[in-house]
Amino acid sequence: MGAKGAAIATVSVQGFSFLFALVYLCKKGIGYSFYKEDICFSKYIQKIMQIGFPLGLQSVLVNISFLIITIIANQMDLIAYASLGVVEKLMGFLMLSAIALGSALASLIALNVGAEQ
């Protein structure tokens, strides 16, 4: 079935895994009680959303652009698609240090915001 079969298998296995985890959690519980009243949206949540939204938006836009590039490369020949795979792996490797630095800075910034410094 080719790529279509792989897609069907992936989606069905992920769905089964979700249902299995859901049934397991319903039977065993999650280890602590959790109610609607436990959810609150304070000023801290709003601040976290203000800080985190641009970073999340950037990540979404980058992934959408890679998806569009992949769609374009799929319409070309096998050499173009294989080249895209190599370039994406290389980009992932080159971006690793920047992503790690960004995550570390996000943690430090969050600590400072929490300490109001």
Secondary structure, 3 states (H helix, E strand, C coil): CHHHHHHHHHHHHHHHHHHHHHHHHHHHCCCCCCCHHHCCCCHHHHHHHHHHHHHHHHHHHHHHHHHHHHHHHHCCCHHHHHHHHHHHHHHHHHHHHHHHHHHHHHHHHHHHHHCCC
